[in-house]
Amino acid sequence: MTEPHSSEAGARRSRLVVLAGPTAVGKGTVAAAVRETHPEVWISVSATTRRPRPGEENGVHYWFVSEAEFDRMVAEDELLEWAVVHKAARYGTPRRPVEAALAAGRPAMLEIDLQGARQVRGTMPEALFVFLKPPSWEELVRRLVGRGTETEEERTRRLVTAREELAAEPEFDVTIVNHEVHAAAEQLVTLMTVGEERPSLRPDQP
Ligand code: 5GP
């Protein structure tokens, strides 16, 4: 269920949604579900210095760039925001495609980490900031372990980060609890595609 943090959130008109949340909450999976079922939604492709994982394609999942190329993008102010994520690699949002999508009137979405969301809050405060939350801490741990792509040391580091990231929820306009990926994706699209009127959002509990 979506939970508005203020009545103001329901009145915002921006077509740009910034989706953030703790590590392993399923932001990428929810974004992929939106991409699959709602081609009308434009989803930003980030640049990153990390290596592609098996099955990841350049220009689809990320723009995989060298450290030097990332330096150039930063120097030439080509990124709307960027951050070092998990102390491992740099990730950033190319600015121009976002501006073009918004100028074309398309609902647009960024799926980025918390540090990046805070930067966008500074430069594009009219965006709608959505926090994706796990149903429980235990579920988040289960998802992180279940993914099986990180080493033990890396998992521990990510769990420490996740605890800090969960505490950021009040900074966001709306929370979506990721009980089930397609339901979360639909809630997100509803927030994005409503034109003049946003739906009246009600919290799970009074
Ligand atoms: P992964 O390496 O697992 O694909 O992503 C790691 C983290 O990087 C995720 O939390 C994701 O939200 C974040 N991320 C992906 N793209 C960007 C970006 O453009 N900017 C920022 N700040 N974070 C990003």
Boltz pocket constraint, residues with backbone or C-beta under 6 A from the ligand:
constraints:
  - pocket:
      binder: B
      contacts: [[A, 19], [A, 21], [A, 22], [A, 23], [A, 27], [A, 28], [A, 46], [A, 47], [A, 50], [A, 81], [A, 82], [A, 83], [A, 85], [A, 91], [A, 92], [A, 93], [A, 111], [A, 112], [A, 113], [A, 114], [A, 115], [A, 116], [A, 117]]
      max_distance: 6.0
